[in-house]
Amino acid sequence: MALIVETSVVYGRQILRGIARYLKAHAGWSVFLDERELHMPPPDWLSQSVYETPWAGSRMHPWEEERNRIAQWVKSLTRPVGIMACNDVRGQHVLDACGHLGAHVPDEVAVVGVDNAETFCELCNPPLSSVVPNAEGIGFEAARLLDRLMDGSPRPRGAC
């Protein structure tokens, strides 16, 4: 079993802090760290089942095309609907697509981002609501779950 954590960004390093806190409080594990660049593929030994968003930062296709894809997806959803974006940047993309589509935010489409980059959220129109994930807590809980699974405990209901 393995915990895979992308560590090139602060969020991933906060998850590692949670894992380290768990390891200090419980029996130690053998830990292997493999530094990889952000856009490198997963290691060969990891079986893959990955959903990839078409958004790839500066390498993505033209913004108008991306906005239209997001708008078509939003249009296909039954309203009212709530959308939780993977981060605040993607939340802004969804807000822009809603504006292009003519969907009323938040009455028809409520959008929540992740990271709570306050200045960025205020620049959005309408301002983006956002949450701050407890990355260290996520790391601690991931380590606890992995430890239980390695000890042979059954997988908790709803766990991946």
C-alpha positions in Angstrom: 0.0 0.0 0.0 1.1 3.5 -0.6 0.2 7.1 0.0 1.0 9.3 -3.0 1.3 13.0 -2.2 2.2 15.7 -4.7 4.7 17.8 -2.7 5.7 20.6 -5.1 3.0 22.9 -3.7 2.3 24.0 -0.1 -0.9 22.0 0.1 1.0 18.7 -0.5 3.7 19.6 2.0 1.0 20.3 4.6 -0.4 16.8 4.0 3.1 15.4 4.6 3.1 17.3 8.0 -0.1 15.5 8.9 1.5 12.2 7.9 4.6 13.0 10.0 2.4 13.9 13.0 0.7 10.6 12.7 4.0 8.7 12.4 5.4 10.4 15.5 2.3 9.4 17.6 2.2 5.8 16.3 4.6 3.0 15.3 6.9 4.1 12.5 6.7 3.0 9.0 9.3 2.6 6.3 9.0 5.8 4.3 10.1 6.2 0.7 10.2 9.7 -0.8 10.4 10.0 -4.5 10.9 13.6 -5.7 9.2 14.1 -9.1 8.4 17.2 -11.1 4.8 18.5 -11.0 3.7 17.2 -14.4 5.7 13.9 -14.4 3.6 10.8 -14.8 3.0 8.6 -11.8 5.6 5.9 -11.0 5.3 2.7 -13.2 4.4 0.6 -10.2 1.3 2.6 -9.5 -1.7 1.2 -11.4 -3.5 4.1 -12.9 -7.1 5.1 -13.0 -6.9 8.9 -13.6 -9.4 11.5 -14.7 -7.6 14.4 -16.2 -9.2 17.8 -16.6 -8.6 19.4 -20.0 -7.2 22.5 -18.1 -3.4 22.4 -18.2 -2.4 25.9 -17.2 -0.3 27.7 -19.9 -0.4 24.6 -22.1 -4.2 24.5 -22.4 -6.1 25.2 -25.5 -7.5 28.7 -26.1 -9.5 30.1 -23.2 -12.6 30.6 -25.3 -12.7 26.9 -26.2 -12.2 25.9 -22.5 -14.8 28.4 -21.3 -17.3 27.0 -23.9 -16.6 23.4 -22.7 -17.2 24.4 -19.1 -20.4 26.3 -20.1 -21.7 23.3 -22.0 -21.1 21.1 -18.9 -22.8 23.7 -16.6 -25.7 23.9 -19.1 -26.2 20.1 -18.9 -26.7 20.2 -15.1 -30.1 20.3 -13.5 -30.5 23.7 -11.7 -30.3 24.8 -9.1 -26.9 23.2 -8.7 -23.8 23.6 -6.5 -20.3 23.2 -8.0 -17.2 22.7 -5.9 -14.1 23.6 -8.0 -10.8 21.9 -7.3 -9.2 25.3 -6.6 -9.9 29.0 -6.8 -8.6 29.4 -10.3 -10.9 26.7 -11.6 -13.7 28.3 -9.6 -13.1 31.6 -11.5 -13.2 29.6 -14.7 -16.6 28.2 -13.8 -17.9 31.7 -12.8 -16.7 33.1 -16.1 -18.4 30.3 -18.0 -21.6 30.9 -16.1 -21.5 34.5 -17.0 -20.9 33.6 -20.7 -23.8 31.2 -20.5 -26.1 33.6 -18.7 -26.5 31.4 -15.7 -27.3 33.4 -12.5 -24.8 32.9 -9.7 -25.6 32.0 -7.0 -29.4 31.6 -7.6 -29.0 29.0 -10.4 -25.4 27.9 -10.0 -23.5 28.2 -6.7 -19.8 27.9 -7.0 -17.2 27.2 -4.2 -13.5 27.2 -4.7 -10.7 25.7 -2.6 -7.7 27.5 -1.1 -9.4 30.8 -0.1 -7.0 33.1 -1.9 -8.9 36.1 -0.7 -7.7 38.8 -3.1 -8.2 36.5 -6.0 -11.7 35.5 -4.8 -12.6 39.2 -4.5 -11.5 39.8 -8.1 -14.0 37.3 -9.4 -17.4 38.5 -10.6 -19.4 37.7 -8.6 -16.8 37.2 -5.7 -16.0 33.6 -5.3 -16.8 31.8 -2.1 -13.9 29.5 -1.1 -12.8 27.1 1.7 -9.5 26.4 3.2 -8.8 22.7 3.3 -7.2 21.2 6.4 -4.3 19.6 4.5 -2.5 18.5 7.6 -5.6 16.9 9.0 -6.1 15.2 5.6 -2.6 13.8 5.8 -3.1 12.6 9.4 -6.4 10.8 8.5 -4.9 9.3 5.3 -2.0 7.9 7.4 -4.4 6.6 10.0 -6.5 4.9 7.3 -3.5 3.4 5.6 -2.2 2.1 8.9 -5.6 0.4 9.7 -5.7 -1.2 6.2 -2.1 -2.5 6.5 -3.1 -4.1 9.8 -5.9 -5.9 8.1 -8.9 -3.9 9.3 -11.8 -3.7 6.8 -12.0 -0.7 4.6 -14.4 1.8 6.2 -17.7 2.4 4.4 -17.3 5.1 1.8 -13.5 4.9 1.6 -11.9 4.6 -1.8 
